[in-house]
Amino acid sequence: MARSCEICGKRPVFGHQISHAHNVSQRIWYPNIQKLKVVVGKTRRRMKVCTRCLRSGAVVKTASGRSARKAS
């Protein structure tokens, strides 16, 4: 699926939005998916990762070229 995390498999959730007057309509909650380069083994790969996996350390972001050059 396009809007899903490649690490944990988190995907959109469907439900109802209920107003104060109890008008019910369909609603979709999307996970916060970021498309970024991560280190997989010894290679860099572009993946779609949710921010929870990114924050928990399930994936490691690659150093960007600009910041990597400044460090050396």
PyMOL Python script that loads the backbone (N, CA, C, O; Angstrom):
from pymol import cmd

cmd.read_pdbstr("""\
ATOM      1  N   MET A   1       0.840  -1.181   0.000  1.00  0.00           N
ATOM      2  CA  MET A   1       0.000   0.000   0.000  1.00  0.00           C
ATOM      3  C   MET A   1       0.885   1.244   0.000  1.00  0.00           C
ATOM      4  O   MET A   1       1.967   1.241   0.587  1.00  0.00           O
ATOM      5  N   ALA A   2       0.431   2.288  -0.647  1.00  0.00           N
ATOM      6  CA  ALA A   2       1.264   3.467  -0.828  1.00  0.00           C
ATOM      7  C   ALA A   2       1.538   4.201   0.483  1.00  0.00           C
ATOM      8  O   ALA A   2       2.666   4.637   0.712  1.00  0.00           O
ATOM      9  N   ARG A   3       0.551   4.344   1.330  1.00  0.00           N
ATOM     10  CA  ARG A   3       0.716   5.128   2.559  1.00  0.00           C
ATOM     11  C   ARG A   3       0.905   4.218   3.757  1.00  0.00           C
ATOM     12  O   ARG A   3       0.169   4.309   4.740  1.00  0.00           O
ATOM     13  N   SER A   4       1.889   3.345   3.673  1.00  0.00           N
ATOM     14  CA  SER A   4       2.155   2.455   4.802  1.00  0.00           C
ATOM     15  C   SER A   4       3.652   2.457   5.105  1.00  0.00           C
ATOM     16  O   SER A   4       4.485   2.696   4.232  1.00  0.00           O
ATOM     17  N   CYS A   5       3.963   2.182   6.375  1.00  0.00           N
ATOM     18  CA  CYS A   5       5.347   2.139   6.828  1.00  0.00           C
ATOM     19  C   CYS A   5       5.969   0.821   6.393  1.00  0.00           C
ATOM     20  O   CYS A   5       5.368  -0.236   6.580  1.00  0.00           O
ATOM     21  N   GLU A   6       7.162   0.870   5.816  1.00  0.00           N
ATOM     22  CA  GLU A   6       7.820  -0.351   5.356  1.00  0.00           C
ATOM     23  C   GLU A   6       8.458  -1.121   6.508  1.00  0.00           C
ATOM     24  O   GLU A   6       8.871  -2.266   6.320  1.00  0.00           O
ATOM     25  N   ILE A   7       8.549  -0.523   7.695  1.00  0.00           N
ATOM     26  CA  ILE A   7       9.146  -1.192   8.846  1.00  0.00           C
ATOM     27  C   ILE A   7       8.078  -1.897   9.676  1.00  0.00           C
ATOM     28  O   ILE A   7       8.142  -3.113   9.859  1.00  0.00           O
ATOM     29  N   CYS A   8       7.102  -1.152  10.177  1.00  0.00           N
ATOM     30  CA  CYS A   8       6.104  -1.733  11.078  1.00  0.00           C
ATOM     31  C   CYS A   8       4.792  -2.074  10.388  1.00  0.00           C
ATOM     32  O   CYS A   8       3.966  -2.784  10.962  1.00  0.00           O
ATOM     33  N   GLY A   9       4.578  -1.581   9.165  1.00  0.00           N
ATOM     34  CA  GLY A   9       3.354  -1.894   8.434  1.00  0.00           C
ATOM     35  C   GLY A   9       2.165  -1.031   8.820  1.00  0.00           C
ATOM     36  O   GLY A   9       1.030  -1.352   8.470  1.00  0.00           O
ATOM     37  N   LYS A  10       2.409   0.056   9.533  1.00  0.00           N
ATOM     38  CA  LYS A  10       1.310   0.951   9.920  1.00  0.00           C
ATOM     39  C   LYS A  10       0.681   1.519   8.669  1.00  0.00           C
ATOM     40  O   LYS A  10       1.390   1.949   7.759  1.00  0.00           O
ATOM     41  N   ARG A  11      -0.651   1.529   8.606  1.00  0.00           N
ATOM     42  CA  ARG A  11      -1.371   1.988   7.434  1.00  0.00           C
ATOM     43  C   ARG A  11      -2.568   2.826   7.840  1.00  0.00           C
ATOM     44  O   ARG A  11      -2.862   2.924   9.031  1.00  0.00           O
ATOM     45  N   PRO A  12      -3.278   3.442   6.882  1.00  0.00           N
ATOM     46  CA  PRO A  12      -4.415   4.286   7.235  1.00  0.00           C
ATOM     47  C   PRO A  12      -5.497   3.529   8.003  1.00  0.00           C
ATOM     48  O   PRO A  12      -5.712   2.335   7.797  1.00  0.00           O
ATOM     49  N   VAL A  13      -6.174   4.261   8.900  1.00  0.00           N
ATOM     50  CA  VAL A  13      -7.243   3.694   9.716  1.00  0.00           C
ATOM     51  C   VAL A  13      -8.535   4.389   9.327  1.00  0.00           C
ATOM     52  O   VAL A  13      -8.565   5.610   9.177  1.00  0.00           O
ATOM     53  N   PHE A  14      -9.605   3.616   9.162  1.00  0.00           N
ATOM     54  CA  PHE A  14     -10.894   4.151   8.761  1.00  0.00           C
ATOM     55  C   PHE A  14     -11.825   4.211   9.961  1.00  0.00           C
ATOM     56  O   PHE A  14     -11.758   3.367  10.855  1.00  0.00           O
ATOM     57  N   GLY A  15     -12.686   5.208   9.972  1.00  0.00           N
ATOM     58  CA  GLY A  15     -13.643   5.325  11.053  1.00  0.00           C
ATOM     59  C   GLY A  15     -14.657   6.405  10.747  1.00  0.00           C
ATOM     60  O   GLY A  15     -14.830   6.806   9.596  1.00  0.00           O
ATOM     61  N   HIS A  16     -15.327   6.874  11.793  1.00  0.00           N
ATOM     62  CA  HIS A  16     -16.347   7.902  11.643  1.00  0.00           C
ATOM     63  C   HIS A  16     -15.907   9.171  12.347  1.00  0.00           C
ATOM     64  O   HIS A  16     -15.298   9.130  13.416  1.00  0.00           O
ATOM     65  N   GLN A  17     -16.227  10.300  11.728  1.00  0.00           N
ATOM     66  CA  GLN A  17     -16.062  11.594  12.374  1.00  0.00           C
ATOM     67  C   GLN A  17     -17.441  11.982  12.872  1.00  0.00           C
ATOM     68  O   GLN A  17     -18.382  12.053  12.081  1.00  0.00           O
ATOM     69  N   ILE A  18     -17.581  12.230  14.152  1.00  0.00           N
ATOM     70  CA  ILE A  18     -18.881  12.530  14.730  1.00  0.00           C
ATOM     71  C   ILE A  18     -18.882  13.968  15.242  1.00  0.00           C
ATOM     72  O   ILE A  18     -18.062  14.337  16.083  1.00  0.00           O
ATOM     73  N   SER A  19     -19.806  14.772  14.729  1.00  0.00           N
ATOM     74  CA  SER A  19     -19.892  16.171  15.124  1.00  0.00           C
ATOM     75  C   SER A  19     -20.646  16.294  16.444  1.00  0.00           C
ATOM     76  O   SER A  19     -21.170  15.310  16.966  1.00  0.00           O
ATOM     77  N   HIS A  20     -20.694  17.501  16.970  1.00  0.00           N
ATOM     78  CA  HIS A  20     -21.406  17.751  18.222  1.00  0.00           C
ATOM     79  C   HIS A  20     -22.897  17.436  18.063  1.00  0.00           C
ATOM     80  O   HIS A  20     -23.552  16.993  19.006  1.00  0.00           O
ATOM     81  N   ALA A  21     -23.422  17.673  16.850  1.00  0.00           N
ATOM     82  CA  ALA A  21     -24.826  17.369  16.568  1.00  0.00           C
ATOM     83  C   ALA A  21     -25.011  15.902  16.179  1.00  0.00           C
ATOM     84  O   ALA A  21     -26.100  15.493  15.776  1.00  0.00           O
ATOM     85  N   HIS A  22     -23.956  15.124  16.301  1.00  0.00           N
ATOM     86  CA  HIS A  22     -23.927  13.683  16.007  1.00  0.00           C
ATOM     87  C   HIS A  22     -24.167  13.388  14.536  1.00  0.00           C
ATOM     88  O   HIS A  22     -24.738  12.353  14.192  1.00  0.00           O
ATOM     89  N   ASN A  23     -23.728  14.303  13.657  1.00  0.00           N
ATOM     90  CA  ASN A  23     -23.711  14.011  12.231  1.00  0.00           C
ATOM     91  C   ASN A  23     -22.502  13.116  11.991  1.00  0.00           C
ATOM     92  O   ASN A  23     -21.389  13.465  12.387  1.00  0.00           O
ATOM     93  N   VAL A  24     -22.701  11.981  11.356  1.00  0.00           N
ATOM     94  CA  VAL A  24     -21.642  10.990  11.182  1.00  0.00           C
ATOM     95  C   VAL A  24     -21.184  10.998   9.732  1.00  0.00           C
ATOM     96  O   VAL A  24     -22.001  10.918   8.814  1.00  0.00           O
ATOM     97  N   SER A  25     -19.866  11.095   9.529  1.00  0.00           N
ATOM     98  CA  SER A  25     -19.305  11.005   8.181  1.00  0.00           C
ATOM     99  C   SER A  25     -18.043  10.159   8.225  1.00  0.00           C
ATOM    100  O   SER A  25     -17.406  10.030   9.271  1.00  0.00           O
ATOM    101  N   GLN A  26     -17.691   9.589   7.094  1.00  0.00           N
ATOM    102  CA  GLN A  26     -16.500   8.740   7.008  1.00  0.00           C
ATOM    103  C   GLN A  26     -15.240   9.590   7.148  1.00  0.00           C
ATOM    104  O   GLN A  26     -15.203  10.740   6.712  1.00  0.00           O
ATOM    105  N   ARG A  27     -14.218   9.014   7.757  1.00  0.00           N
ATOM    106  CA  ARG A  27     -12.966   9.734   7.969  1.00  0.00           C
ATOM    107  C   ARG A  27     -11.821   8.750   7.856  1.00  0.00           C
ATOM    108  O   ARG A  27     -11.978   7.573   8.181  1.00  0.00           O
ATOM    109  N   ILE A  28     -10.668   9.220   7.398  1.00  0.00           N
ATOM    110  CA  ILE A  28      -9.456   8.398   7.315  1.00  0.00           C
ATOM    111  C   ILE A  28      -8.358   9.093   8.102  1.00  0.00           C
ATOM    112  O   ILE A  28      -8.127  10.289   7.930  1.00  0.00           O
ATOM    113  N   TRP A  29      -7.678   8.344   8.970  1.00  0.00           N
ATOM    114  CA  TRP A  29      -6.524   8.855   9.691  1.00  0.00           C
ATOM    115  C   TRP A  29      -5.279   8.255   9.060  1.00  0.00           C
ATOM    116  O   TRP A  29      -5.120   7.034   9.036  1.00  0.00           O
ATOM    117  N   TYR A  30      -4.392   9.109   8.547  1.00  0.00           N
ATOM    118  CA  TYR A  30      -3.175   8.652   7.894  1.00  0.00           C
ATOM    119  C   TYR A  30      -2.018   8.659   8.880  1.00  0.00           C
ATOM    120  O   TYR A  30      -1.925   9.562   9.712  1.00  0.00           O
ATOM    121  N   PRO A  31      -1.133   7.668   8.803  1.00  0.00           N
ATOM    122  CA  PRO A  31       0.077   7.724   9.634  1.00  0.00           C
ATOM    123  C   PRO A  31       1.033   8.770   9.071  1.00  0.00           C
ATOM    124  O   PRO A  31       0.975   9.114   7.891  1.00  0.00           O
ATOM    125  N   ASN A  32       1.909   9.268   9.933  1.00  0.00           N
ATOM    126  CA  ASN A  32       2.876  10.287   9.517  1.00  0.00           C
ATOM    127  C   ASN A  32       4.051   9.576   8.840  1.00  0.00           C
ATOM    128  O   ASN A  32       5.016   9.189   9.498  1.00  0.00           O
ATOM    129  N   ILE A  33       3.957   9.410   7.526  1.00  0.00           N
ATOM    130  CA  ILE A  33       4.961   8.684   6.750  1.00  0.00           C
ATOM    131  C   ILE A  33       5.958   9.675   6.156  1.00  0.00           C
ATOM    132  O   ILE A  33       5.573  10.675   5.550  1.00  0.00           O
ATOM    133  N   GLN A  34       7.242   9.383   6.340  1.00  0.00           N
ATOM    134  CA  GLN A  34       8.311  10.194   5.777  1.00  0.00           C
ATOM    135  C   GLN A  34       9.093   9.343   4.793  1.00  0.00           C
ATOM    136  O   GLN A  34       9.384   8.178   5.063  1.00  0.00           O
ATOM    137  N   LYS A  35       9.435   9.931   3.641  1.00  0.00           N
ATOM    138  CA  LYS A  35      10.234   9.236   2.645  1.00  0.00           C
ATOM    139  C   LYS A  35      11.672   9.685   2.826  1.00  0.00           C
ATOM    140  O   LYS A  35      11.990  10.844   2.560  1.00  0.00           O
ATOM    141  N   LEU A  36      12.553   8.792   3.275  1.00  0.00           N
ATOM    142  CA  LEU A  36      13.922   9.189   3.561  1.00  0.00           C
ATOM    143  C   LEU A  36      14.888   8.064   3.280  1.00  0.00           C
ATOM    144  O   LEU A  36      14.496   6.910   3.102  1.00  0.00           O
ATOM    145  N   LYS A  37      16.173   8.423   3.242  1.00  0.00           N
ATOM    146  CA  LYS A  37      17.220   7.439   3.004  1.00  0.00           C
ATOM    147  C   LYS A  37      17.643   6.856   4.343  1.00  0.00           C
ATOM    148  O   LYS A  37      17.947   7.588   5.285  1.00  0.00           O
ATOM    149  N   VAL A  38      17.657   5.515   4.417  1.00  0.00           N
ATOM    150  CA  VAL A  38      18.046   4.833   5.641  1.00  0.00           C
ATOM    151  C   VAL A  38      19.151   3.836   5.333  1.00  0.00           C
ATOM    152  O   VAL A  38      19.340   3.433   4.185  1.00  0.00           O
ATOM    153  N   VAL A  39      19.875   3.447   6.365  1.00  0.00           N
ATOM    154  CA  VAL A  39      20.943   2.459   6.221  1.00  0.00           C
ATOM    155  C   VAL A  39      20.342   1.081   6.432  1.00  0.00           C
ATOM    156  O   VAL A  39      19.768   0.803   7.484  1.00  0.00           O
ATOM    157  N   VAL A  40      20.474   0.213   5.424  1.00  0.00           N
ATOM    158  CA  VAL A  40      20.024  -1.175   5.518  1.00  0.00           C
ATOM    159  C   VAL A  40      21.238  -2.037   5.246  1.00  0.00           C
ATOM    160  O   VAL A  40      21.703  -2.122   4.110  1.00  0.00           O
ATOM    161  N   GLY A  41      21.758  -2.682   6.293  1.00  0.00           N
ATOM    162  CA  GLY A  41      23.002  -3.427   6.151  1.00  0.00           C
ATOM    163  C   GLY A  41      24.133  -2.439   5.917  1.00  0.00           C
ATOM    164  O   GLY A  41      24.410  -1.593   6.767  1.00  0.00           O
ATOM    165  N   LYS A  42      24.784  -2.547   4.769  1.00  0.00           N
ATOM    166  CA  LYS A  42      25.840  -1.588   4.424  1.00  0.00           C
ATOM    167  C   LYS A  42      25.430  -0.673   3.282  1.00  0.00           C
ATOM    168  O   LYS A  42      26.238   0.121   2.799  1.00  0.00           O
ATOM    169  N   THR A  43      24.182  -0.777   2.850  1.00  0.00           N
ATOM    170  CA  THR A  43      23.721   0.032   1.732  1.00  0.00           C
ATOM    171  C   THR A  43      22.728   1.086   2.207  1.00  0.00           C
ATOM    172  O   THR A  43      22.099   0.948   3.256  1.00  0.00           O
ATOM    173  N   ARG A  44      22.603   2.148   1.402  1.00  0.00           N
ATOM    174  CA  ARG A  44      21.611   3.176   1.653  1.00  0.00           C
ATOM    175  C   ARG A  44      20.418   2.907   0.761  1.00  0.00           C
ATOM    176  O   ARG A  44      20.573   2.560  -0.410  1.00  0.00           O
ATOM    177  N   ARG A  45      19.223   3.067   1.316  1.00  0.00           N
ATOM    178  CA  ARG A  45      18.018   2.787   0.575  1.00  0.00           C
ATOM    179  C   ARG A  45      16.951   3.809   0.925  1.00  0.00           C
ATOM    180  O   ARG A  45      16.844   4.221   2.080  1.00  0.00           O
ATOM    181  N   ARG A  46      16.169   4.220  -0.046  1.00  0.00           N
ATOM    182  CA  ARG A  46      15.066   5.148   0.209  1.00  0.00           C
ATOM    183  C   ARG A  46      13.847   4.336   0.622  1.00  0.00           C
ATOM    184  O   ARG A  46      13.419   3.433  -0.097  1.00  0.00           O
ATOM    185  N   MET A  47      13.294   4.661   1.781  1.00  0.00           N
ATOM    186  CA  MET A  47      12.144   3.923   2.303  1.00  0.00           C
ATOM    187  C   MET A  47      11.088   4.889   2.814  1.00  0.00           C
ATOM    188  O   MET A  47      11.371   6.055   3.090  1.00  0.00           O
ATOM    189  N   LYS A  48       9.860   4.380   2.936  1.00  0.00           N
ATOM    190  CA  LYS A  48       8.778   5.127   3.568  1.00  0.00           C
ATOM    191  C   LYS A  48       8.667   4.617   4.991  1.00  0.00           C
ATOM    192  O   LYS A  48       8.352   3.450   5.224  1.00  0.00           O
ATOM    193  N   VAL A  49       8.931   5.512   5.950  1.00  0.00           N
ATOM    194  CA  VAL A  49       9.008   5.132   7.359  1.00  0.00           C
ATOM    195  C   VAL A  49       8.116   6.054   8.164  1.00  0.00           C
ATOM    196  O   VAL A  49       8.092   7.261   7.922  1.00  0.00           O
ATOM    197  N   CYS A  50       7.377   5.499   9.125  1.00  0.00           N
ATOM    198  CA  CYS A  50       6.562   6.339   9.999  1.00  0.00           C
ATOM    199  C   CYS A  50       7.468   6.990  11.042  1.00  0.00           C
ATOM    200  O   CYS A  50       8.549   6.484  11.343  1.00  0.00           O
ATOM    201  N   THR A  51       7.019   8.101  11.582  1.00  0.00           N
ATOM    202  CA  THR A  51       7.848   8.846  12.522  1.00  0.00           C
ATOM    203  C   THR A  51       8.060   8.094  13.825  1.00  0.00           C
ATOM    204  O   THR A  51       9.056   8.339  14.506  1.00  0.00           O
ATOM    205  N   ARG A  52       7.169   7.195  14.195  1.00  0.00           N
ATOM    206  CA  ARG A  52       7.363   6.411  15.413  1.00  0.00           C
ATOM    207  C   ARG A  52       8.550   5.459  15.247  1.00  0.00           C
ATOM    208  O   ARG A  52       9.338   5.307  16.180  1.00  0.00           O
ATOM    209  N   CYS A  53       8.697   4.818  14.094  1.00  0.00           N
ATOM    210  CA  CYS A  53       9.853   3.948  13.846  1.00  0.00           C
ATOM    211  C   CYS A  53      11.137   4.768  13.799  1.00  0.00           C
ATOM    212  O   CYS A  53      12.185   4.327  14.271  1.00  0.00           O
ATOM    213  N   LEU A  54      11.046   5.943  13.236  1.00  0.00           N
ATOM    214  CA  LEU A  54      12.211   6.819  13.144  1.00  0.00           C
ATOM    215  C   LEU A  54      12.654   7.277  14.532  1.00  0.00           C
ATOM    216  O   LEU A  54      13.847   7.300  14.834  1.00  0.00           O
ATOM    217  N   ARG A  55      11.694   7.637  15.367  1.00  0.00           N
ATOM    218  CA  ARG A  55      11.983   8.135  16.711  1.00  0.00           C
ATOM    219  C   ARG A  55      12.465   7.030  17.642  1.00  0.00           C
ATOM    220  O   ARG A  55      13.307   7.269  18.506  1.00  0.00           O
ATOM    221  N   SER A  56      11.933   5.817  17.470  1.00  0.00           N
ATOM    222  CA  SER A  56      12.295   4.716  18.359  1.00  0.00           C
ATOM    223  C   SER A  56      13.650   4.107  18.013  1.00  0.00           C
ATOM    224  O   SER A  56      14.194   3.323  18.791  1.00  0.00           O
ATOM    225  N   GLY A  57      14.198   4.460  16.854  1.00  0.00           N
ATOM    226  CA  GLY A  57      15.496   3.924  16.467  1.00  0.00           C
ATOM    227  C   GLY A  57      15.408   2.625  15.691  1.00  0.00           C
ATOM    228  O   GLY A  57      16.403   1.913  15.558  1.00  0.00           O
ATOM    229  N   ALA A  58      14.228   2.310  15.178  1.00  0.00           N
ATOM    230  CA  ALA A  58      14.057   1.094  14.382  1.00  0.00           C
ATOM    231  C   ALA A  58      14.817   1.197  13.062  1.00  0.00           C
ATOM    232  O   ALA A  58      15.193   0.178  12.482  1.00  0.00           O
ATOM    233  N   VAL A  59      15.043   2.422  12.584  1.00  0.00           N
ATOM    234  CA  VAL A  59      15.828   2.660  11.374  1.00  0.00           C
ATOM    235  C   VAL A  59      16.873   3.724  11.677  1.00  0.00           C
ATOM    236  O   VAL A  59      16.716   4.513  12.609  1.00  0.00           O
ATOM    237  N   VAL A  60      17.931   3.741  10.890  1.00  0.00           N
ATOM    238  CA  VAL A  60      18.994   4.726  11.044  1.00  0.00           C
ATOM    239  C   VAL A  60      19.043   5.568   9.787  1.00  0.00           C
ATOM    240  O   VAL A  60      19.237   5.047   8.689  1.00  0.00           O
ATOM    241  N   LYS A  61      18.863   6.890   9.947  1.00  0.00           N
ATOM    242  CA  LYS A  61      18.955   7.789   8.804  1.00  0.00           C
ATOM    243  C   LYS A  61      20.399   7.869   8.344  1.00  0.00           C
ATOM    244  O   LYS A  61      21.323   7.767   9.150  1.00  0.00           O
ATOM    245  N   THR A  62      20.589   8.052   7.047  1.00  0.00           N
ATOM    246  CA  THR A  62      21.933   8.255   6.526  1.00  0.00           C
ATOM    247  C   THR A  62      22.324   9.703   6.754  1.00  0.00           C
ATOM    248  O   THR A  62      21.466  10.583   6.835  1.00  0.00           O
ATOM    249  N   ALA A  63      23.611   9.943   6.856  1.00  0.00           N
ATOM    250  CA  ALA A  63      24.094  11.309   6.990  1.00  0.00           C
ATOM    251  C   ALA A  63      23.947  11.990   5.644  1.00  0.00           C
ATOM    252  O   ALA A  63      24.328  11.429   4.616  1.00  0.00           O
ATOM    253  N   SER A  64      23.397  13.194   5.643  1.00  0.00           N
ATOM    254  CA  SER A  64      23.257  13.908   4.377  1.00  0.00           C
ATOM    255  C   SER A  64      24.637  14.324   3.892  1.00  0.00           C
ATOM    256  O   SER A  64      25.564  14.453   4.692  1.00  0.00           O
ATOM    257  N   GLY A  65      24.777  14.529   2.620  1.00  0.00           N
ATOM    258  CA  GLY A  65      26.075  14.858   2.037  1.00  0.00           C
ATOM    259  C   GLY A  65      26.669  16.129   2.603  1.00  0.00           C
ATOM    260  O   GLY A  65      27.878  16.202   2.821  1.00  0.00           O
ATOM    261  N   ARG A  66      25.840  17.136   2.847  1.00  0.00           N
ATOM    262  CA  ARG A  66      26.338  18.419   3.323  1.00  0.00           C
ATOM    263  C   ARG A  66      26.872  18.302   4.754  1.00  0.00           C
ATOM    264  O   ARG A  66      27.964  18.792   5.042  1.00  0.00           O
ATOM    265  N   SER A  67      26.116  17.659   5.656  1.00  0.00           N
ATOM    266  CA  SER A  67      26.567  17.554   7.047  1.00  0.00           C
ATOM    267  C   SER A  67      27.721  16.571   7.169  1.00  0.00           C
ATOM    268  O   SER A  67      28.562  16.724   8.055  1.00  0.00           O
ATOM    269  N   ALA A  68      27.784  15.566   6.303  1.00  0.00           N
ATOM    270  CA  ALA A  68      28.879  14.607   6.345  1.00  0.00           C
ATOM    271  C   ALA A  68      30.194  15.277   5.928  1.00  0.00           C
ATOM    272  O   ALA A  68      31.258  14.951   6.454  1.00  0.00           O
ATOM    273  N   ARG A  69      30.110  16.216   4.976  1.00  0.00           N
ATOM    274  CA  ARG A  69      31.314  16.923   4.531  1.00  0.00           C
ATOM    275  C   ARG A  69      31.816  17.890   5.597  1.00  0.00           C
ATOM    276  O   ARG A  69      33.024  18.075   5.751  1.00  0.00           O
ATOM    277  N   LYS A  70      30.887  18.510   6.337  1.00  0.00           N
ATOM    278  CA  LYS A  70      31.299  19.446   7.385  1.00  0.00           C
ATOM    279  C   LYS A  70      32.001  18.734   8.535  1.00  0.00           C
ATOM    280  O   LYS A  70      32.932  19.270   9.135  1.00  0.00           O
ATOM    281  N   ALA A  71      31.543  17.515   8.836  1.00  0.00           N
ATOM    282  CA  ALA A  71      32.109  16.778   9.962  1.00  0.00           C
ATOM    283  C   ALA A  71      33.539  16.344   9.699  1.00  0.00           C
ATOM    284  O   ALA A  71      34.346  16.253  10.624  1.00  0.00           O
ATOM    285  N   SER A  72      33.857  16.072   8.427  1.00  0.00           N
ATOM    286  CA  SER A  72      35.212  15.591   8.135  1.00  0.00           C
ATOM    287  C   SER A  72      36.181  16.697   7.825  1.00  0.00           C
ATOM    288  O   SER A  72      37.354  16.433   7.561  1.00  0.00           O
TER     289      SER A  72
END
""", "prot")
cmd.dss("prot")
cmd.show_as("cartoon", "prot")
cmd.util.cbc("prot")
cmd.orient("prot")
